Amino acid sequence: MGSKVKKRDHESVQDDGAVEAPTKRRRQINEDSLKLSKLYEDLAAESDDTRLEAAKQLIVKFSPDAKPKSKDVESALGRLIKGLCSQRKAARVGFSLTLTELLREIFGSGKNAIDGLDLDVGSIVEMVENKTKVEGNVPGRVRLQQYSETKSADHI
């Protein structure tokens, strides 16, 4: 039988005998995604002015008038829905306000105004259920709270 080669033995060795560290794939962060992250962070701010300004900027960015990509709108909706379950600061207020207004902008015209965006009310409710599903080892009180919030959304 041949000898097994351990994973660490696979690391390349330079001429001087030093072990070369494996290269990590770095996530490409551009200025736009950095700005979006800041806006999502500001939605959870305790200051009303900061929260409202962030909400306004997100709504303008993803409204049908700005002609956003459908993929970007779907990811923004997903991020806003996830933020509804946040325990941070005033996140629920900021995320719910932004989500409500963005949905009003998207569906308010009576027709789907964003090219390639194939969403209806049923798919939004399904998205909410999937993104707010309680997973893992969550304390009973948190699980009950999240369950009741999800079920109250079903009555809308």
Contact map, one row per residue, 1 for C-alpha under 8 A:
111000000000000000000000000000000000000000000000000000000000000000000000000000000000000000000000000000000000000000000000000000000000000000000000000000000000
111100000000000000000000000000000000000000000000000000000000000000000000000000000000000000000000000000000000000000000000000000000000000000000000000000000000
111110000000000000000000000000000000000000000000000000000000000000000000000000000000000000000000000000000000000000000000000000000000000000000000000000000000
011111000000000000000000000000000000000000000000000000000000000000000000000000000000000000000000000000000000000000000000000000000000000000000000000000000000
001111101100000000000000000000000000000000000000000000000000000000000000000000000000000000000000000000000000000000000000000000000000000000000000000000000000
000111111100000000000000000000000000000000000000000000000000000000000000000000000000000000000000000000000000000000000000000000000000000000000000000000000000
000011111110000000000000000000000000000000000000000000000000000000000000000000000000000000000000000000000000000000000000000000000000000000000000000000000000
000001111110000000000000000000000000000000000000000000000000000000000000000000000000000000000000000000000000000000000000000000000000000000000000000000000000
000011111111000000000000000000000000000000000000000000000000000000000000000000000000000000000000000000000000000000000000000000000000000000000000000000000000
000011111111000000000000000000000000000000000000000000000000000000000000000000000000000000000000000000000000000000000000000000000000000000000000000000000000
000000111111100000111100000000000000000000000000000000000000000000000000000000000000000000000000000000000000000000000000000000000000000000000000000000000000
000000001111110000110000000000000000000000000000000000000000000000000000000000000000000000000000000000000000000000000000000000000000000000000000000000000000
000000000011111111110000000000000000000000000000000000000000000000000000000000000000000000000000000000000000000000000000000000000000000000000000000000000000
000000000001111111110000000000000000000000000000000000000000000000000000000000000000000000000000000000000000000000000000000000000000000000000000000000000000
000000000000111111000000000000000000000000000000000000000000000000000000000000000000000000000000000000000000000000000000000000000000000000000000000000000000
000000000000111111000000000000000000000000000000000000000000000000000000000000000000000000000000000000000000000000000000000000000000000000000000000000000000
000000000000111111100000000000000000000000000000000000000000000000000000000000000000000000000000000000000000000000000000000000000000000000000000000000000000
000000000000111111110000000000000000000000000000000000000000000000000000000000000000000000000000000000000000000000000000000000000000000000000000000000000000
000000000011110011111000000000000000000000000000000000000000000000000000000000000000000000000000000000000000000000000000000000000000000000000000000000000000
000000000011110001111100000000000000000000000000000000000000000000000000000000000000000000000000000000000000000000000000000000000000000000000000000000000000
000000000010000000111110000000000000000000000000000000000000000000000000000000000000000000000000000000000000000000000000000000000000000000000000000000000000
000000000010000000011111000000000000000000000000000000000000000000000000000000000000000000000000000000000000000000000000000000000000000000000000000000000000
000000000000000000001111100000000000000000000000000000000000000000000000000000000000000000000000000000000000000000000000000000000000000000000000000000000000
000000000000000000000111110000000000000000000000000000000000000000000000000000000000000000000000000000000000000000000000000000000000000000000000000000000000
000000000000000000000011111000000000000000000000000000000000000000000000000000000000000000000000000000000000000000000000000000000000000000000000000000000000
000000000000000000000001111100000000000000000000000000000000000000000000000000000000000000000000000000000000000000000000000000000000000000000000000000000000
000000000000000000000000111110000000000000000000000000000000000000000000000000000000000000000000000000000000000000000000000000000000000000000000000000000000
000000000000000000000000011111000000000000000000000000000000000000000000000000000000000000000000000000000000000000000000000000000000000000000000000000000000
000000000000000000000000001111101100000000000000000000000000000000000000000000000000000000000000000000000000000000000000000000000000000000000000000000000000
000000000000000000000000000111111100000000000000000000000000000000000000000000000000000000000000000000000000000000000000000000000000000000000000000000000000
000000000000000000000000000011111110000000000000000000000000000000000000000000000000000000000000000000000000000000000000000000000000000000000000000000000000
000000000000000000000000000001111111000000000000000000000000000000000000000000000000000000000000000000000000000000000000000000000000000000000000000000000000
000000000000000000000000000011111111100000000000000000000000000000000000000000000000000000000000000000000000000000000000000000000000000000000000000000000000
000000000000000000000000000011111111110000000000000000000000000000000000000000000000000000000000000000000000000000000000000000000000000000000000000000000000
000000000000000000000000000000111111111000000000000000000000000000000000000000000000000000000000000000000000000000000000000000000000000000000000000000000000
000000000000000000000000000000011111111100000000000000000000000000000000000000000000000000000000000000000000000000000000000000000000000000000000000000000000
000000000000000000000000000000001111111110000000000000000000000000000000000000000000000000000000000000000000000000000000000000000000000000000000000000000000
000000000000000000000000000000000111111111000000000000000000000000000000000000000000000000000000000000000000000000000000000000000000000000000000000000000000
000000000000000000000000000000000011111111100000000001101100000000000000000000000000000000000000000000000000000000000000000000000000000000000000000000000000
000000000000000000000000000000000001111111110000000001000000000000000000000000000000000000000000000000000000000000000000000000000000000000000000000000000000
000000000000000000000000000000000000111111111000000000000000000000000000000000000000000000000000000000000000000000000000000000000000000000000000000000000000
000000000000000000000000000000000000011111111000011001000000000000000000000000000000000000000000000000000000000000000000000000000000000000000000000000000000
000000000000000000000000000000000000001111111000011101100000000000000000000000000000000001100110000000000000000000000000000000000000000000000000000000000000
000000000000000000000000000000000000000111111100001000000000000000000000000000000000000111111110000000000000000000000000000000000000000000000000000000000000
000000000000000000000000000000000000000011111111011000000000000000000000000000000000000011100100000000000000000000000000000000000000000000000000000000000000
000000000000000000000000000000000000000000011111011000000000000000000000000000000000000011000000000000000000000000000000000000000000000000000000000000000000
000000000000000000000000000000000000000000001111111000000000000000000000000000000000000000000000000000000000000000000000000000000000000000000000000000000000
000000000000000000000000000000000000000000001111111100000000000000000000000000000000000000000000000000000000000000000000000000000000000000000000000000000000
000000000000000000000000000000000000000000000011111110000000000000000000000000000000000000000000000000000000000000000000000000000000000000000000000000000000
000000000000000000000000000000000000000001101111111111000000000000000000000000000000000000000000000000000000000000000000000000000000000000000000000000000000
000000000000000000000000000000000000000001111111111111100000000000000000000000000000000000000100000000000000000000000000000000000000000000000000000000000000
000000000000000000000000000000000000000000100001111111110000000000000000000000000000000000000100000000000000000000000000000000000000000000000000000000000000
000000000000000000000000000000000000000000000000111111111000000000000000000000000000000000000000000000000000000000000000000000000000000000000000000000000000
000000000000000000000000000000000000001101100000011111111100000000000000000000000000000000000000000000000000000000000000000000000000000000000000000000000000
000000000000000000000000000000000000001000100000001111111110000000000000000000000000000000000110110000000000000000000000000000000000000000000000000000000000
000000000000000000000000000000000000000000000000000111111111000000000000000000000000000000000000010000000000000000000000000000000000000000000000000000000000
000000000000000000000000000000000000001000000000000011111111100000000000000000000000000000000000000000000000000000000000000000000000000000000000000000000000
000000000000000000000000000000000000001000000000000001111111110000000000000000000000000000000000010000000000000000000000000000000000000000000000000000000000
000000000000000000000000000000000000000000000000000000111111111000000000000000000000000000000000010011001000000000000000000000000000000000000000000000000000
000000000000000000000000000000000000000000000000000000011111111001000000000000000000000000000000000000000000000000000000000000000000000000000000000000000000
000000000000000000000000000000000000000000000000000000001111111001010000000000000000000000000000000000000000000000000000000000000000000000000000000000000000
000000000000000000000000000000000000000000000000000000000111111101110001100100000000000000000000000001000000000000000000000000000000000000000000000000000000
000000000000000000000000000000000000000000000000000000000011111111110000000000000000000000000000000001001100000000000000000000000000000000000000000000000000
000000000000000000000000000000000000000000000000000000000000011111110000000000000000000000000000000000001100000011000000000000000000000000000000000000000000
000000000000000000000000000000000000000000000000000000000000001111100000000000000000000000000000000000000000000000000000000000000000000000000000000000000000
000000000000000000000000000000000000000000000000000000000001111111110000000000000000000000000000000000000000000000000000000000000000000000000000000000000000
000000000000000000000000000000000000000000000000000000000000011111111000000000000000000000000000000000000000000001000000000000000000000000000000000000000000
000000000000000000000000000000000000000000000000000000000000111101111101100000000000000000000000000000000000000001000000000000000000000000000000000000000000
000000000000000000000000000000000000000000000000000000000000000000111111100000000000000000000000000000000000000001110000000000000000000000000000000000000000
000000000000000000000000000000000000000000000000000000000000000000011111110000000000000000000000000000000000000001111000000000000000000000000000000000000000
000000000000000000000000000000000000000000000000000000000000000000001111111000000000000000000000000000000000000000001000000000000000000000000000000000000000
000000000000000000000000000000000000000000000000000000000000010000011111111100000000000000000000000000000000000000000000000000000000000000000000000000000000
000000000000000000000000000000000000000000000000000000000000010000011111111110000000000000000000000000000000000000001000000000000000000000000000000000000000
000000000000000000000000000000000000000000000000000000000000000000000111111111000000000000000000000000000000000000001000000000000000000000000000000000000000
000000000000000000000000000000000000000000000000000000000000000000000011111111100000000000000000000000000000000000000000000000000000000000000000000000000000
000000000000000000000000000000000000000000000000000000000000010000000001111111110000000000000000000000000000000000000000000000000000000000000000000000000000
000000000000000000000000000000000000000000000000000000000000000000000000111111111000000000000000001000000000000000000000000000000000000000000000000000000000
000000000000000000000000000000000000000000000000000000000000000000000000011111111100000000000000000000000000000000000000000000100010000000000000000000000000
000000000000000000000000000000000000000000000000000000000000000000000000001111111110000000000000000000000000000000000000000000000000000000000000000000000000
000000000000000000000000000000000000000000000000000000000000000000000000000111111111000000000011011000000000000000000000000000000000000000000000000000000000
000000000000000000000000000000000000000000000000000000000000000000000000000011111111100000000011001000000000000000000000000000010011000000000000000000000000
000000000000000000000000000000000000000000000000000000000000000000000000000001111111110000000000000000000000000000000000000000000011000000000000000000000000
000000000000000000000000000000000000000000000000000000000000000000000000000000111111110000110010000000000000000000000000000000000000000000000000000000000000
000000000000000000000000000000000000000000000000000000000000000000000000000000011111110000110011000000000000000000000000000000000000000000000000000000000000
000000000000000000000000000000000000000000000000000000000000000000000000000000001111111000010000000000000000000000000000000000000001000000000000010000000000
000000000000000000000000000000000000000000000000000000000000000000000000000000000111111100110000000000000000000000000000000000000000000000000000000000000000
000000000000000000000000000000000000000000000000000000000000000000000000000000000000111110110000000000000000000000000000000000000000000000000000000000000000
000000000000000000000000000000000000000000010000000000000000000000000000000000000000011111100000000000000000000000000000000000000000000000000000000000000000
000000000000000000000000000000000000000000011100000000000000000000000000000000000000001111100000000000000000000000000000000000000000000000000000000000000000
000000000000000000000000000000000000000000111100000000000000000000000000000000000000000111111100000000000000000000000000000000000000000000000000000000000000
000000000000000000000000000000000000000000111000000000000000000000000000000000000011011111111110000000000000000000000000000000000000000000000000000000000000
000000000000000000000000000000000000000000010000000000000000000000000000000000000011111001111111000000000000000000000000000000000000000000000000000000000000
000000000000000000000000000000000000000000010000000000000000000000000000000000000000000001111111100000000000000000000000000000000000000000000000000000000000
000000000000000000000000000000000000000000111000001100100000000000000000000000000000000001111111110000000000000000000000000000000000000000000000000000000000
000000000000000000000000000000000000000000110000000000100000000000000000000000011011000000111111111000000000000000000000000000000000000000000000000000000000
000000000000000000000000000000000000000000000000000000000000000000000000000000011001000000011111111100000000000000000000000000000000000000000000000000000000
000000000000000000000000000000000000000000000000000000100000000000000000000000000000000000001111111110000000000000000000000000000000000000000000000000000000
000000000000000000000000000000000000000000000000000000110110000000000000000000010000000000000111111111000000000000000000000000000000000000000000000000000000
000000000000000000000000000000000000000000000000000000000000000000000000000010011000000000000011111111100000000000000000000000000000000000000000000000000000
000000000000000000000000000000000000000000000000000000000000000000000000000000000000000000000001111111110000000000000000000000000000000000000000000000000000
000000000000000000000000000000000000000000000000000000000010000000000000000000000000000000000000111111111000000000000000000000000000000000000000000000000000
000000000000000000000000000000000000000000000000000000000010011000000000000000000000000000000000011111111100000000000000000000000000000000000000000000000000
000000000000000000000000000000000000000000000000000000000000000000000000000000000000000000000000001111111111000000000000000000000000000000000000000000000000
000000000000000000000000000000000000000000000000000000000000000000000000000000000000000000000000000111111111000000000000000000000000000000000000000000000000
000000000000000000000000000000000000000000000000000000000010001100000000000000000000000000000000000011111111100000000000000000000000000000000000000000000000
000000000000000000000000000000000000000000000000000000000000001100000000000000000000000000000000000001111111100111000000000000000000000000000000000000000000
000000000000000000000000000000000000000000000000000000000000000000000000000000000000000000000000000000111111111110000000000000000000000000000000000000000000
000000000000000000000000000000000000000000000000000000000000000000000000000000000000000000000000000000111111111000000000000000000000000000000000000000000000
000000000000000000000000000000000000000000000000000000000000000000000000000000000000000000000000000000001111111110000000000000000000000000000000000000000000
000000000000000000000000000000000000000000000000000000000000000000000000000000000000000000000000000000000011111100000000000000000000000000000000000000000000
000000000000000000000000000000000000000000000000000000000000000000000000000000000000000000000000000000000011111110000000000000000000000000000000000000000000
000000000000000000000000000000000000000000000000000000000000000000000000000000000000000000000000000000000110111111101100000000000000000000000000000000000000
000000000000000000000000000000000000000000000000000000000000000100000000000000000000000000000000000000000110101111100000000000000000000000000000000000000000
000000000000000000000000000000000000000000000000000000000000000100111100000000000000000000000000000000000100000111111000000000000000000000000000000000000000
000000000000000000000000000000000000000000000000000000000000000000001100000000000000000000000000000000000000000111111000000000000000000000000000000000000000
000000000000000000000000000000000000000000000000000000000000000000001100000000000000000000000000000000000000000001111100000000000000000000000000000000000000
000000000000000000000000000000000000000000000000000000000000000000000110110000000000000000000000000000000000000101111110000000000000000000000000000000000000
000000000000000000000000000000000000000000000000000000000000000000000000000000000000000000000000000000000000000100011111000000000000000000000000000000000000
000000000000000000000000000000000000000000000000000000000000000000000000000000000000000000000000000000000000000000001111111100000000000000000000000000000000
000000000000000000000000000000000000000000000000000000000000000000000000000000000000000000000000000000000000000000000111111100000000000000000000000000000000
000000000000000000000000000000000000000000000000000000000000000000000000000000000000000000000000000000000000000000000011111110000000000000000000000000000000
000000000000000000000000000000000000000000000000000000000000000000000000000000000000000000000000000000000000000000000011111111000000000000000000000000000000
000000000000000000000000000000000000000000000000000000000000000000000000000000000000000000000000000000000000000000000011111111100000000000000000000000000000
000000000000000000000000000000000000000000000000000000000000000000000000000000000000000000000000000000000000000000000011111111110000000000000000000000000000
000000000000000000000000000000000000000000000000000000000000000000000000000000000000000000000000000000000000000000000000111111111000000000000000000000001100
000000000000000000000000000000000000000000000000000000000000000000000000000000000000000000000000000000000000000000000000011111111100000000000000000000000000
000000000000000000000000000000000000000000000000000000000000000000000000000001000000000000000000000000000000000000000000001111111110000000000000000000000000
000000000000000000000000000000000000000000000000000000000000000000000000000000001000000000000000000000000000000000000000000111111111000000000000000001000000
000000000000000000000000000000000000000000000000000000000000000000000000000000000000000000000000000000000000000000000000000011111111100000000000000001000000
000000000000000000000000000000000000000000000000000000000000000000000000000000000000000000000000000000000000000000000000000001111111100000000000000000000000
000000000000000000000000000000000000000000000000000000000000000000000000000001001100000000000000000000000000000000000000000000111111100000000000000000000000
000000000000000000000000000000000000000000000000000000000000000000000000000000001100100000000000000000000000000000000000000000011111110000000000010001000000
000000000000000000000000000000000000000000000000000000000000000000000000000000000000000000000000000000000000000000000000000000001111111000000000011000000000
000000000000000000000000000000000000000000000000000000000000000000000000000000000000000000000000000000000000000000000000000000000001111101000010011000000000
000000000000000000000000000000000000000000000000000000000000000000000000000000000000000000000000000000000000000000000000000000000000111111000000000000000000
000000000000000000000000000000000000000000000000000000000000000000000000000000000000000000000000000000000000000000000000000000000000011111000000000000000000
000000000000000000000000000000000000000000000000000000000000000000000000000000000000000000000000000000000000000000000000000000000000001111100000000000000000
000000000000000000000000000000000000000000000000000000000000000000000000000000000000000000000000000000000000000000000000000000000000011111110110000000000000
000000000000000000000000000000000000000000000000000000000000000000000000000000000000000000000000000000000000000000000000000000000000000011111110000000000000
000000000000000000000000000000000000000000000000000000000000000000000000000000000000000000000000000000000000000000000000000000000000000001111111000000000000
000000000000000000000000000000000000000000000000000000000000000000000000000000000000000000000000000000000000000000000000000000000000000000111111100000000000
000000000000000000000000000000000000000000000000000000000000000000000000000000000000000000000000000000000000000000000000000000000000000001111111110000000000
000000000000000000000000000000000000000000000000000000000000000000000000000000000000000000000000000000000000000000000000000000000000010001111111111000000000
000000000000000000000000000000000000000000000000000000000000000000000000000000000000000000000000000000000000000000000000000000000000000000011111111100000000
000000000000000000000000000000000000000000000000000000000000000000000000000000000000000000000000000000000000000000000000000000000000000000001111111110000000
000000000000000000000000000000000000000000000000000000000000000000000000000000000000100000000000000000000000000000000000000000000001110000000111111111000000
000000000000000000000000000000000000000000000000000000000000000000000000000000000000000000000000000000000000000000000000000000000000110000000011111111100000
000000000000000000000000000000000000000000000000000000000000000000000000000000000000000000000000000000000000000000000000000000000000000000000001111111110000
000000000000000000000000000000000000000000000000000000000000000000000000000000000000000000000000000000000000000000000000000000000000000000000000111111111000
000000000000000000000000000000000000000000000000000000000000000000000000000000000000000000000000000000000000000000000000000000011001000000000000011111111100
000000000000000000000000000000000000000000000000000000000000000000000000000000000000000000000000000000000000000000000000000000000000000000000000001111111110
000000000000000000000000000000000000000000000000000000000000000000000000000000000000000000000000000000000000000000000000000000000000000000000000000111111111
000000000000000000000000000000000000000000000000000000000000000000000000000000000000000000000000000000000000000000000000000010000000000000000000000011111111
000000000000000000000000000000000000000000000000000000000000000000000000000000000000000000000000000000000000000000000000000010000000000000000000000001111111
000000000000000000000000000000000000000000000000000000000000000000000000000000000000000000000000000000000000000000000000000000000000000000000000000000111111
000000000000000000000000000000000000000000000000000000000000000000000000000000000000000000000000000000000000000000000000000000000000000000000000000000011111
